[in-house]
Amino acid sequence: MPDPTYKSPRERSQLLFGLVLLLIGAVLLANNLGFYLPLSLWKLWPLPLLGFGLIGLLLPTRHLDRASGMWLFTVGLYGAIGTYDLFNLGWGAWPLFVIAAGINIIFFERRRPRRGPPQVPHET
């Protein structure tokens, strides 16, 4: 008899991702409502995205593949450039997303299997 409390790795990773999004949303909402949050913590928000992006790029798993790692890294890099005003770009580094989309199409989209109805061989 299967265990009703068993969670597959995919369900656990979705739960973790959902909790992270919930936490980020709550912090952003608290900030918008006027609650004081230390500014030094706000400047660190791109670092986890850069870290998880690098992990996805260097050590892909079935939960975080290279394409997802590249997007996380791109968002983290964009956030770091905007937050720390690197290269005097500020938040004007949005072309990074166009570059990332091109890289995604060139290197990652071609390797994915096409989805659609299963092919049934015809008997002759």
MDTraj code that builds the backbone (N, CA, C; nanometers):
import mdtraj as md
import numpy as np

residues = "MET PRO ASP PRO THR TYR LYS SER PRO ARG GLU ARG SER GLN LEU LEU PHE GLY LEU VAL LEU LEU LEU ILE GLY ALA VAL LEU LEU ALA ASN ASN LEU GLY PHE TYR LEU PRO LEU SER LEU TRP LYS LEU TRP PRO LEU PRO LEU LEU GLY PHE GLY LEU ILE GLY LEU LEU LEU PRO THR ARG HIS LEU ASP ARG ALA SER GLY MET TRP LEU PHE THR VAL GLY LEU TYR GLY ALA ILE GLY THR TYR ASP LEU PHE ASN LEU GLY TRP GLY ALA TRP PRO LEU PHE VAL ILE ALA ALA GLY ILE ASN ILE ILE PHE PHE GLU ARG ARG ARG PRO ARG ARG GLY PRO PRO GLN VAL PRO HIS GLU THR".split()
xyz = np.array([
    [0.0853, -0.1179, 0.0000],
    [0.0000, 0.0000, 0.0000],
    [0.0897, 0.1239, 0.0000],
    [0.0679, 0.2182, -0.0919],
    [0.1533, 0.3368, -0.0987],
    [0.1347, 0.4264, 0.0235],
    [0.2442, 0.4923, 0.0576],
    [0.2436, 0.5843, 0.1721],
    [0.1747, 0.7148, 0.1308],
    [0.0640, 0.7542, 0.1981],
    [-0.0067, 0.8765, 0.1586],
    [0.0694, 1.0045, 0.1924],
    [0.1709, 0.9954, 0.2779],
    [0.2468, 1.1151, 0.3145],
    [0.3699, 1.1343, 0.2265],
    [0.3960, 1.0398, 0.1371],
    [0.5144, 1.0490, 0.0515],
    [0.4994, 1.1626, -0.0468],
    [0.6035, 1.2441, -0.0578],
    [0.6093, 1.3524, -0.1561],
    [0.7237, 1.3228, -0.2520],
    [0.6942, 1.3275, -0.3802],
    [0.7986, 1.3044, -0.4790],
    [0.8980, 1.4203, -0.4752],
    [1.0193, 1.3988, -0.5266],
    [1.1164, 1.5097, -0.5302],
    [1.0634, 1.6311, -0.6051],
    [0.9847, 1.6099, -0.7091],
    [0.9290, 1.7230, -0.7833],
    [0.8308, 1.8020, -0.6967],
    [0.7458, 1.7308, -0.6210],
    [0.6515, 1.7989, -0.5323],
    [0.7250, 1.8762, -0.4233],
    [0.8329, 1.8179, -0.3705],
    [0.9105, 1.8862, -0.2663],
    [0.9780, 2.0102, -0.3223],
    [1.0332, 2.0028, -0.4441],
    [1.0997, 2.1197, -0.5010],
    [0.9982, 2.2286, -0.5336],
    [0.8784, 2.1906, -0.5769],
    [0.7750, 2.2900, -0.6032],
    [0.7311, 2.3567, -0.4737],
    [0.7223, 2.2787, -0.3659],
    [0.6862, 2.3344, -0.2365],
    [0.7921, 2.4338, -0.1901],
    [0.9185, 2.3978, -0.2036],
    [1.0267, 2.4868, -0.1629],
    [1.0259, 2.6148, -0.2455],
    [1.0093, 2.6020, -0.3759],
    [1.0054, 2.7194, -0.4635],
    [0.8868, 2.8083, -0.4280],
    [0.7723, 2.7473, -0.4013],
    [0.6548, 2.8241, -0.3616],
    [0.6759, 2.8978, -0.2307],
    [0.7413, 2.8330, -0.1342],
    [0.7699, 2.8982, -0.0064],
    [0.8662, 3.0150, -0.0227],
    [0.9663, 2.9982, -0.1084],
    [1.0613, 3.1075, -0.1338],
    [0.9891, 3.2259, -0.1961],
    [0.9027, 3.1994, -0.2945],
    [0.8266, 3.3076, -0.3566],
    [0.7337, 3.3758, -0.2560],
    [0.6727, 3.2963, -0.1693],
    [0.5856, 3.3510, -0.0662],
    [0.6632, 3.4426, 0.0276],
    [0.7815, 3.4012, 0.0674],
    [0.8651, 3.4817, 0.1563],
    [0.9086, 3.6118, 0.0886],
    [0.9521, 3.6029, -0.0359],
    [0.9950, 3.7227, -0.1083],
    [0.8783, 3.8193, -0.1240],
    [0.7616, 3.7672, -0.1602],
    [0.6439, 3.8522, -0.1751],
    [0.6047, 3.9195, -0.0447],
    [0.6129, 3.8453, 0.0664],
    [0.5785, 3.9034, 0.1962],
    [0.6750, 4.0151, 0.2344],
    [0.8020, 3.9964, 0.2089],
    [0.9015, 4.1001, 0.2403],
    [0.8782, 4.2235, 0.1541],
    [0.8523, 4.2034, 0.0252],
    [0.8272, 4.3177, -0.0632],
    [0.6991, 4.3914, -0.0240],
    [0.5951, 4.3169, 0.0130],
    [0.4713, 4.3803, 0.0569],
    [0.4928, 4.4592, 0.1861],
    [0.5678, 4.4020, 0.2799],
    [0.5973, 4.4724, 0.4054],
    [0.6716, 4.6025, 0.3770],
    [0.7646, 4.5989, 0.2842],
    [0.8377, 4.7203, 0.2477],
    [0.7434, 4.8243, 0.1872],
    [0.6538, 4.7809, 0.0995],
    [0.5593, 4.8744, 0.0368],
    [0.4595, 4.9312, 0.1371],
    [0.4318, 4.8576, 0.2438],
    [0.3396, 4.9054, 0.3470],
    [0.4082, 4.9961, 0.4483],
    [0.5383, 5.0171, 0.4328],
    [0.6086, 5.1118, 0.5177],
    [0.6824, 5.0511, 0.6350],
    [0.6890, 4.9190, 0.6439],
    [0.7659, 4.8575, 0.7514],
    [0.9149, 4.8756, 0.7243],
    [0.9905, 4.9020, 0.8284],
    [1.1333, 4.9263, 0.8126],
    [1.2058, 4.7938, 0.7920],
    [1.2837, 4.7867, 0.6896],
    [1.3713, 4.6729, 0.6642],
    [1.5110, 4.7292, 0.6403],
    [1.6116, 4.6709, 0.7021],
    [1.7472, 4.7250, 0.6871],
    [1.7899, 4.7308, 0.5407],
    [1.8418, 4.8458, 0.5010],
    [1.8834, 4.8654, 0.3617],
    [1.9953, 4.7701, 0.3224],
    [2.0803, 4.7354, 0.4163],
    [2.1917, 4.6465, 0.3818],
    [2.1409, 4.5099, 0.3360],
    [2.0276, 4.4636, 0.3882],
    [1.9728, 4.3355, 0.3429],
    [1.9150, 4.3458, 0.2023],
    [1.8587, 4.4613, 0.1678],
    [1.8023, 4.4791, 0.0351],
    [1.9096, 4.4690, -0.0727],
    [2.0280, 4.5102, -0.0408],
    [2.1342, 4.5090, -0.1420],
    [2.1865, 4.3684, -0.1703],
    [2.1443, 4.2711, -0.0924],
    [2.1922, 4.1345, -0.1112],
    [2.0984, 4.0483, -0.1956],
    [1.9823, 4.0998, -0.2360],
    [1.8840, 4.0153, -0.3026],
    [1.9329, 3.9508, -0.4324],
    [2.0237, 4.0114, -0.5097],
    [2.0658, 3.9421, -0.6330],
    [2.1575, 3.8219, -0.6081],
    [2.2221, 3.8177, -0.4930],
    [2.3221, 3.7135, -0.4692],
    [2.2649, 3.5718, -0.4694],
    [2.1506, 3.5438, -0.4043],
    [2.0972, 3.4069, -0.4150],
    [2.0598, 3.3691, -0.5584],
    [2.0092, 3.4645, -0.6344],
    [1.9756, 3.4344, -0.7739],
    [2.1008, 3.4006, -0.8540],
    [2.2072, 3.4777, -0.8323],
    [2.3336, 3.4478, -0.9002],
    [2.3857, 3.3101, -0.8585],
    [2.3776, 3.2799, -0.7293],
    [2.4264, 3.1508, -0.6795],
    [2.3480, 3.0333, -0.7357],
    [2.2142, 3.0400, -0.7278],
    [2.1332, 2.9308, -0.7822],
    [2.1492, 2.9213, -0.9334],
    [2.1659, 3.0353, -1.0004],
    [2.1894, 3.0325, -1.1440],
    [2.3189, 2.9627, -1.1798],
    [2.4245, 2.9918, -1.1050],
    [2.5524, 2.9232, -1.1289],
    [2.5424, 2.7745, -1.1019],
    [2.4711, 2.7386, -0.9958],
    [2.4523, 2.5961, -0.9668],
    [2.3798, 2.5283, -1.0824],
    [2.2748, 2.5931, -1.1342],
    [2.2019, 2.5364, -1.2473],
    [2.2863, 2.5250, -1.3728],
    [2.3754, 2.6220, -1.3935],
    [2.4617, 2.6173, -1.5116],
    [2.5716, 2.5121, -1.4997],
    [2.6304, 2.5021, -1.3810],
    [2.7451, 2.4132, -1.3633],
    [2.7069, 2.2711, -1.3234],
    [2.6007, 2.2565, -1.2434],
    [2.5590, 2.1254, -1.1932],
    [2.4090, 2.1064, -1.2162],
    [2.3653, 2.0952, -1.3403],
    [2.2212, 2.0871, -1.3658],
    [2.1611, 1.9586, -1.3091],
    [2.0379, 1.9703, -1.2647],
    [1.9623, 1.8546, -1.2180],
    [1.8305, 1.8534, -1.2942],
    [1.7464, 1.7575, -1.2634],
    [1.6174, 1.7551, -1.3329],
    [1.5248, 1.8649, -1.2821],
    [1.5555, 1.9232, -1.1656],
    [1.4742, 2.0308, -1.1108],
    [1.5244, 2.1685, -1.1528],
    [1.6531, 2.1796, -1.1798],
    [1.7127, 2.3062, -1.2211],
    [1.8081, 2.2762, -1.3365],
    [1.7568, 2.2874, -1.4576],
    [1.8397, 2.2575, -1.5738],
    [1.9226, 2.3795, -1.6125],
    [2.0033, 2.3637, -1.7156],
    [2.0927, 2.4731, -1.7551],
    [2.0162, 2.5954, -1.8037],
    [1.9070, 2.5756, -1.8742],
    [1.8296, 2.6904, -1.9233],
    [1.7726, 2.7701, -1.8062],
    [1.7183, 2.7009, -1.7073],
    [1.6650, 2.7706, -1.5889],
    [1.7766, 2.8393, -1.5119],
    [1.8910, 2.7726, -1.5019],
    [2.0063, 2.8333, -1.4356],
    [2.0528, 2.9589, -1.5057],
    [2.0479, 2.9553, -1.6406],
    [2.0881, 3.0739, -1.7150],
    [1.9935, 3.1905, -1.6883],
    [1.8621, 3.1639, -1.6811],
    [1.7659, 3.2707, -1.6558],
    [1.7802, 3.3244, -1.5142],
    [1.8004, 3.2356, -1.4160],
    [1.8212, 3.2835, -1.2790],
    [1.9472, 3.3692, -1.2708],
    [2.0533, 3.3254, -1.3366],
    [2.1777, 3.4011, -1.3356],
    [2.1585, 3.5371, -1.4036],
    [2.0839, 3.5399, -1.5145],
    [2.0602, 3.6656, -1.5860],
    [1.9826, 3.7641, -1.4990],
    [1.8773, 3.7162, -1.4322],
    [1.7989, 3.8042, -1.3453],
    [1.8851, 3.8531, -1.2292],
    [1.9668, 3.7643, -1.1714],
    [2.0565, 3.8052, -1.0638],
    [2.1602, 3.9058, -1.1101],
    [2.2144, 3.8852, -1.2297],
    [2.3124, 3.9786, -1.2841],
    [2.2486, 4.1143, -1.3108],
    [2.1283, 4.1137, -1.3670],
    [2.0559, 4.2385, -1.3911],
    [2.0299, 4.3102, -1.2587],
    [1.9887, 4.2348, -1.1577],
    [1.9645, 4.2944, -1.0263],
    [2.0909, 4.3499, -0.9638],
    [2.2015, 4.2784, -0.9792],
    [2.3284, 4.3257, -0.9229],
    [2.3750, 4.4524, -0.9947],
    [2.3610, 4.4561, -1.1270],
    [2.4011, 4.5751, -1.2017],
    [2.3171, 4.6942, -1.1602],
    [2.1865, 4.6728, -1.1442],
    [2.0987, 4.7826, -1.1049],
    [2.1181, 4.8254, -0.9602],
    [2.1339, 4.7301, -0.8713],
    [2.1467, 4.7614, -0.7289],
    [2.2797, 4.8280, -0.6974],
    [2.3872, 4.7775, -0.7547],
    [2.5205, 4.8293, -0.7241],
    [2.5706, 4.9298, -0.8272],
    [2.4887, 4.9604, -0.9276],
    [2.5229, 5.0549, -1.0339],
    [2.6569, 5.0200, -1.0985],
    [2.6702, 4.8938, -1.1342],
    [2.7928, 4.8462, -1.1991],
    [2.8000, 4.8980, -1.3422],
    [2.9173, 4.9280, -1.3872],
    [2.9451, 4.9728, -1.5234],
    [2.8664, 5.0991, -1.5595],
    [2.8201, 5.1724, -1.4605],
    [2.7392, 5.2928, -1.4798],
    [2.6144, 5.2673, -1.5644],
    [2.5606, 5.1449, -1.5555],
    [2.4412, 5.1111, -1.6318],
    [2.3139, 5.1301, -1.5504],
    [2.3232, 5.1168, -1.4190],
    [2.2027, 5.1241, -1.3373],
    [2.1041, 5.0168, -1.3808],
    [1.9778, 5.0579, -1.3924],
    [1.8757, 4.9626, -1.4345],
    [1.8597, 4.9610, -1.5858],
    [1.9540, 5.0191, -1.6569],
    [1.9479, 5.0215, -1.8031],
    [2.0122, 4.9003, -1.8677],
    [2.0374, 4.7968, -1.7922],
    [2.1021, 4.6772, -1.8458],
    [2.0008, 4.5766, -1.8996],
    [1.8784, 4.6209, -1.9301],
    [1.7746, 4.5293, -1.9758],
    [1.8105, 4.4511, -2.1017],
    [1.9023, 4.4969, -2.1883],
    [1.9372, 4.4134, -2.3044],
    [1.9963, 4.2775, -2.2654],
    [2.0357, 4.2602, -2.1392],
    [2.0806, 4.1279, -2.0936],
    [1.9735, 4.0219, -2.1194],
    [1.8467, 4.0595, -2.1054],
    [1.7393, 3.9632, -2.1266],
    [1.7256, 3.9244, -2.2728],
    [1.7535, 4.0171, -2.3633],
    [1.7517, 3.9861, -2.5063],
    [1.8665, 3.8902, -2.5382],
    [1.9839, 3.9163, -2.4805],
    [2.0991, 3.8283, -2.5000],
    [2.0701, 3.6895, -2.4443],
    [2.0120, 3.6841, -2.3244],
    [1.9797, 3.5553, -2.2618],
    [1.8771, 3.4783, -2.3447],
    [1.7805, 3.5483, -2.4018],
    [1.6811, 3.4813, -2.4862],
    [1.7478, 3.4212, -2.6091],
    [1.8412, 3.4943, -2.6689],
    [1.9143, 3.4405, -2.7835],
    [1.9960, 3.3183, -2.7473],
    [2.0650, 3.3239, -2.6340],
    [2.1432, 3.2082, -2.5878],
    [2.0509, 3.0904, -2.5609],
    [1.9361, 3.1165, -2.5010],
    [1.8411, 3.0100, -2.4717],
    [1.7931, 2.9429, -2.5997],
    [1.7628, 3.0214, -2.7011],
    [1.7151, 2.9644, -2.8268],
    [1.8254, 2.8858, -2.8966],
    [1.9460, 2.9400, -2.8974],
    [2.0561, 2.8744, -2.9686],
    [2.0996, 2.7446, -2.9006],
    [2.1159, 2.7474, -2.7688],
    [2.1774, 2.6337, -2.7007],
    [2.0797, 2.5386, -2.6317],
    [1.9622, 2.5852, -2.5937],
    [1.8776, 2.5008, -2.5100],
    [1.7487, 2.4560, -2.5766],
    [1.6873, 2.5360, -2.6588],
    [1.5581, 2.5008, -2.7162],
    [1.5675, 2.3864, -2.8166],
    [1.6743, 2.3770, -2.8910],
    [1.6858, 2.2720, -2.9921],
    [1.6980, 2.1339, -2.9309],
    [1.7467, 2.1260, -2.8095],
    [1.7722, 1.9962, -2.7476],
    [1.6508, 1.9389, -2.6760],
    [1.5483, 2.0183, -2.6583],
    [1.4296, 1.9689, -2.5891],
    [1.3473, 1.8832, -2.6843],
    [1.2965, 1.7715, -2.6340],
    [1.2117, 1.6899, -2.7216],
    [1.0810, 1.7623, -2.7516],
    [1.0342, 1.7443, -2.8711],
    [0.9081, 1.8080, -2.9095],
    [0.7938, 1.7413, -2.8361],
    [0.7030, 1.8260, -2.7885],
    [0.5866, 1.7734, -2.7192],
    [0.4700, 1.7695, -2.8149],
    [0.3908, 1.6702, -2.7990],
    [0.2743, 1.6558, -2.8841],
    [0.2170, 1.5182, -2.8661],
    [0.1227, 1.4836, -2.9480],
    [0.0640, 1.3496, -2.9327],
    [0.1677, 1.2443, -2.9668],
    [0.1637, 1.1328, -2.8962],
    [0.2611, 1.0258, -2.9258],
    [0.2430, 0.9736, -3.0674],
    [0.3531, 0.9440, -3.1295],
    [0.3513, 0.8917, -3.2645],
    [0.3241, 0.7406, -3.2598],
    [0.2205, 0.6984, -3.3280],
    [0.1870, 0.5556, -3.3348],
    [0.2250, 0.5064, -3.4737],
    [0.3098, 0.4030, -3.4777],
    [0.3489, 0.3528, -3.6113],
    [0.2270, 0.2894, -3.6810],
    [0.2179, 0.3177, -3.8089],
    [0.1081, 0.2616, -3.8884],
    [0.1488, 0.1240, -3.9400],
    [0.0552, 0.0338, -3.9295],
    [0.0816, -0.1006, -3.9824],
    [0.0460, -0.1023, -4.1292],
    [0.1332, -0.1633, -4.2069],
    [0.1066, -0.1722, -4.3517],
    [0.0908, -0.3134, -4.3949],
])
top = md.Topology()
chain = top.add_chain()
for i, resn in enumerate(residues, 1):
    res = top.add_residue(resn, chain, resSeq=i)
    for name in ("N", "CA", "C"):
        top.add_atom(name, md.element.get_by_symbol(name[0]), res)
traj = md.Trajectory(xyz[None], top)
